[in-house]
Amino acid sequence: MLSTGFNVVGFNWMSSPAVTDLESIVMDWLGKMLKLPKSFLFSRNSGGVLQGTTCEAILCTLTVARDRMLNRIGRENIGKLVVYGSDQTHCALQKAAHIVGIFPNNFRAVATSKEFGFTSTQHTLEVHGYVLSLDTSSMG
Ligand SMILES: Cc1ncc(COP(=O)(O)O)c(C=O)c1O
């Protein structure tokens, strides 16, 4: 909300120092609030980013997860990547999986039930011949 309020292009520090500095400060507040290790904070040469929308954040996360896994197993193995989400997960995850090249059959919506508090259990996440590239959770 803060970055949108400024209505500036905050690509990086060169294009908007004020927004970039504000982002660093706010991300450190969040990191401290979540009690993340100090190595996650900007003040320790690390940090995170604020995304404009949830879909944007999901797409960025999935892109990083895909690239980390493909760097390990080879780009030619993209067909082996699978993405799990619960059947309660927003459709934005499936769309993002499609955009980053996950094969449609390799997106798995794990069934949940009210009886088990809408959780997915470990045994439902068994992977056979595929590489688990992202397991997401939904809150709220
Ligand atoms: C869990 C979840 N994911 C994704 C979205 C999509 O959000 P946005 O329109 O901000 O990209 C929403 C929106 O309500 C959401 O609740």
The ligand as a Gaussian input file, in Angstrom:
#p B3LYP/6-31G(d) Opt

LIG

0 1
 C       -4.467000     -16.665000      -1.315000
 C       -4.587000     -15.686000      -2.463000
 N       -3.745000     -15.846000      -3.526000
 C       -3.795000     -14.992000      -4.576000
 C       -4.713000     -13.958000      -4.627000
 C       -4.704000     -13.023000      -5.817000
 O       -4.356000     -11.789000      -5.346000
 P       -3.927000     -10.540000      -6.290000
 O       -5.158000     -10.143000      -7.016000
 O       -3.450000      -9.545000      -5.298000
 O       -2.835000     -10.962000      -7.206000
 C       -5.605000     -13.770000      -3.573000
 C       -6.617000     -12.709000      -3.625000
 O       -7.516000     -12.634000      -2.825000
 C       -5.524000     -14.647000      -2.467000
 O       -6.351000     -14.511000      -1.425000

